[in-house]
Amino acid sequence: MRKIFLILLALFLLSAGAFAQTSVELLPSVGYTFASHNDFYNTYGRIGDGVSYGGSIKFNATRSFGIEVLYSHMNTNIGEYYYGDNVHPINGLSNLQMDYIMAGPVESFNIPNSTVKPFIGALLGAAIMTPEANSGYTSDTKFAVGFQLGTNIYVSPLVGIQLKAQLLSPVDGAGASFYGGSFGGGAGISTYSSIYQFSLGGGLIIGLGRILPAERYRPAYRRPRPRYRYYY
């Protein structure tokens, strides 16, 4: 099975022509999310690893830029431990459902005469944490941020494969700062989080809508040099 996958992947990468994209793409996906920790005063919480699945829909304005709306779900477990002991949870393990609803811009990069399109994107949305009943933990919904990068490999304008790495994080809080001085002033807003969920995954690309036209390169406009006339 692994050899067949590697052969198919090599054929895709060696394809000579570059396929166009459609204006709307549907991307069902599955991945593996690594465990994450949340530090407290003398204990720490641990959200276990597990298989995450979901999908997204991407609205492409051009072949290089689009807006993606994403949903991800994972069934895992949660427990609280003393430092130095990662085997015996203080109050036992409890089941946990993690749901992310996110949206954000995606920038793709064209490789000439290739079906491979690397991409990078940022995400904003909500994280919904739902523990099992009578677990001692309460449900919570938090603002979340995310980051993703990967590559799309197109078999045709309507079918492709996506491989990506993704980082999703519920935000614990935010702060604002103001400063001033003799050289001016300003303000800033920062966020902080204690849970970072990193995942590796892949999925299908199903093209919908119209096929986008190729982007044309337009050279920068240069003002013509003035002509000088000499009088004698």
BELSUL-V870253 format. One record per residue. N is the residue number from 1. RES is the residue in three letters. SS is DSSP state (a for helix, b for strand, c for the rest). Layout:
N:RES:SS / N:RES:SS
This chain:
1:MET:c / 2:ARG:a / 3:LYS:a / 4:ILE:a / 5:PHE:a / 6:LEU:a / 7:ILE:a / 8:LEU:a / 9:LEU:a / 10:ALA:a / 11:LEU:a / 12:PHE:a / 13:LEU:a / 14:LEU:c / 15:SER:c / 16:ALA:c / 17:GLY:c / 18:ALA:c / 19:PHE:c / 20:ALA:c / 21:GLN:c / 22:THR:b / 23:SER:b / 24:VAL:b / 25:GLU:b / 26:LEU:b / 27:LEU:b / 28:PRO:b / 29:SER:b / 30:VAL:b / 31:GLY:b / 32:TYR:b / 33:THR:b / 34:PHE:c / 35:ALA:c / 36:SER:b / 37:HIS:b / 38:ASN:b / 39:ASP:b / 40:PHE:c / 41:TYR:c / 42:ASN:c / 43:THR:b / 44:TYR:b / 45:GLY:b / 46:ARG:b / 47:ILE:b / 48:GLY:c / 49:ASP:c / 50:GLY:b / 51:VAL:b / 52:SER:b / 53:TYR:b / 54:GLY:b / 55:GLY:b / 56:SER:b / 57:ILE:b / 58:LYS:b / 59:PHE:b / 60:ASN:b / 61:ALA:c / 62:THR:c / 63:ARG:c / 64:SER:c / 65:PHE:b / 66:GLY:b / 67:ILE:b / 68:GLU:b / 69:VAL:b / 70:LEU:b / 71:TYR:b / 72:SER:b / 73:HIS:b / 74:MET:b / 75:ASN:b / 76:THR:b / 77:ASN:b / 78:ILE:b / 79:GLY:b / 80:GLU:b / 81:TYR:b / 82:TYR:b / 83:TYR:c / 84:GLY:c / 85:ASP:c / 86:ASN:c / 87:VAL:c / 88:HIS:c / 89:PRO:c / 90:ILE:c / 91:ASN:c / 92:GLY:c / 93:LEU:c / 94:SER:b / 95:ASN:b / 96:LEU:b / 97:GLN:b / 98:MET:b / 99:ASP:b / 100:TYR:b / 101:ILE:b / 102:MET:b / 103:ALA:b / 104:GLY:b / 105:PRO:b / 106:VAL:b / 107:GLU:b / 108:SER:b / 109:PHE:b / 110:ASN:b / 111:ILE:c / 112:PRO:c / 113:ASN:c / 114:SER:c / 115:THR:c / 116:VAL:b / 117:LYS:b / 118:PRO:b / 119:PHE:b / 120:ILE:b / 121:GLY:b / 122:ALA:b / 123:LEU:b / 124:LEU:b / 125:GLY:b / 126:ALA:b / 127:ALA:b / 128:ILE:b / 129:MET:b / 130:THR:b / 131:PRO:b / 132:GLU:c / 133:ALA:c / 134:ASN:c / 135:SER:c / 136:GLY:c / 137:TYR:c / 138:THR:c / 139:SER:c / 140:ASP:b / 141:THR:b / 142:LYS:b / 143:PHE:b / 144:ALA:b / 145:VAL:b / 146:GLY:b / 147:PHE:b / 148:GLN:b / 149:LEU:b / 150:GLY:b / 151:THR:b / 152:ASN:b / 153:ILE:b / 154:TYR:b / 155:VAL:b / 156:SER:b / 157:PRO:c / 158:LEU:c / 159:VAL:b / 160:GLY:b / 161:ILE:b / 162:GLN:b / 163:LEU:b / 164:LYS:b / 165:ALA:b / 166:GLN:b / 167:LEU:b / 168:LEU:b / 169:SER:b / 170:PRO:b / 171:VAL:c / 172:ASP:c / 173:GLY:b / 174:ALA:b / 175:GLY:b / 176:ALA:b / 177:SER:b / 178:PHE:b / 179:TYR:b / 180:GLY:b / 181:GLY:b / 182:SER:c / 183:PHE:c / 184:GLY:b / 185:GLY:b / 186:GLY:b / 187:ALA:b / 188:GLY:b / 189:ILE:b / 190:SER:b / 191:THR:b / 192:TYR:b / 193:SER:c / 194:SER:c / 195:ILE:c / 196:TYR:c / 197:GLN:b / 198:PHE:b / 199:SER:b / 200:LEU:b / 201:GLY:b / 202:GLY:b / 203:GLY:b / 204:LEU:b / 205:ILE:b / 206:ILE:b / 207:GLY:b / 208:LEU:b / 209:GLY:b / 210:ARG:b / 211:ILE:b / 212:LEU:c / 213:PRO:c / 214:ALA:c / 215:GLU:c / 216:ARG:c / 217:TYR:c / 218:ARG:c / 219:PRO:c / 220:ALA:c / 221:TYR:c / 222:ARG:c / 223:ARG:c / 224:PRO:c / 225:ARG:c / 226:PRO:c / 227:ARG:c / 228:TYR:c / 229:ARG:c / 230:TYR:c / 231:TYR:c / 232:TYR:c
